[in-house]
């Protein structure tokens, strides 16, 4: 499963540089698929978009994690690094986005070894 940041976040920013997928963004900041990945294009609902196209921020208040880019650090570290460094323990498993180890590894491969994700 992906990790999410709760609204208990104090906006310290400790988590952001720890993410190997660049899946963590400051509240209000747009995100892109390309940041921290090898992606050049993404197929979203049948539409191909350029991976550098800014996407709307998912939170305006606190740091947030882009679920589609989160691999729980599988393939990089033994544990999610955002959770390891969070001083208020607000980086928690996102029960609405559960994935197996195999699915997380496949996601990592798609993010870092291909040009398109769908």
C-alpha positions in Angstrom: 0.0 0.0 0.0 1.0 3.6 -0.4 1.9 5.9 2.5 -0.2 9.0 3.2 0.4 12.1 5.3 -2.2 12.9 7.8 -3.4 16.4 8.7 -1.3 16.1 11.9 1.7 17.1 9.6 3.6 20.1 11.0 5.0 21.0 7.5 8.6 20.4 8.7 9.6 19.0 5.3 11.8 16.2 6.7 10.1 13.6 4.6 10.4 15.2 1.1 14.1 14.7 0.4 13.9 11.1 1.7 11.6 9.9 -1.0 13.4 8.0 -3.8 10.5 8.5 -6.2 9.9 12.2 -5.5 6.3 11.4 -4.5 6.2 13.9 -1.7 5.3 17.5 -2.2 4.7 20.6 -0.1 1.0 21.6 0.3 -0.2 23.8 -2.6 2.7 22.8 -4.8 1.9 21.1 -8.2 3.6 17.8 -8.9 4.8 16.0 -12.1 5.3 12.4 -13.0 8.8 13.1 -14.3 10.3 14.4 -11.1 12.4 11.6 -9.6 11.4 9.1 -12.3 12.4 8.0 -15.8 9.0 8.7 -17.2 8.5 10.8 -20.3 4.8 10.1 -20.9 1.9 8.8 -18.8 -1.4 7.3 -20.0 -4.2 8.5 -17.8 -7.8 7.4 -18.6 -6.8 6.6 -22.1 -5.1 10.0 -22.7 -1.3 10.3 -23.1 0.2 13.2 -21.3 3.7 14.5 -21.1 5.3 13.5 -17.8 6.5 17.1 -17.2 3.0 18.5 -17.3 2.2 19.9 -13.8 -0.6 18.2 -12.0 -2.8 19.9 -9.4 -1.6 19.8 -5.8 -3.5 17.1 -3.7 -3.4 19.2 -0.6 -3.2 22.9 0.1 -2.6 22.6 3.8 0.1 20.0 4.4 2.7 17.9 2.6 1.2 15.2 0.6 2.2 11.9 -1.2 1.2 11.1 -4.7 -0.1 7.6 -4.3 0.7 6.6 -7.9 4.4 7.4 -7.4 4.7 5.9 -3.8 6.4 2.5 -3.6 6.8 2.5 0.2 10.5 2.6 -0.7 10.3 -1.0 -1.9 13.4 -1.7 -4.0 15.3 1.1 -2.3 15.0 0.7 1.5 13.7 -1.8 4.0 11.1 0.7 5.4 9.3 3.8 4.2 11.8 6.6 4.8 9.2 9.3 5.1 7.8 7.5 8.1 11.2 6.9 9.6 12.1 10.6 9.7 8.7 12.1 10.5 8.9 13.7 14.0 5.1 13.5 14.5 4.4 10.1 13.0 2.0 11.4 10.4 3.3 9.3 7.5 1.1 6.2 7.8 -0.1 3.3 5.6 -2.9 4.4 3.2 -5.4 1.6 3.7 -7.4 2.7 0.6 -4.4 2.0 -1.6 -3.1 -1.5 -0.7 -0.5 -3.1 -3.0 1.6 -6.3 -2.6 5.4 -6.3 -2.5 5.3 -7.6 -6.1 3.0 -4.7 -7.2 5.2 -2.2 -5.5 8.3 -3.6 -7.2 6.5 -3.5 -10.5 5.5 0.1 -9.9 9.2 1.0 -9.1 10.3 -0.7 -12.3 7.7 1.3 -14.3 8.7 4.6 -12.7 12.4 4.2 -13.1 13.0 1.9 -16.1 10.5 2.8 -18.7 9.3 5.9 -20.6 5.5 5.4 -20.3 3.2 4.3 -17.4 -0.4 3.5 -17.8 
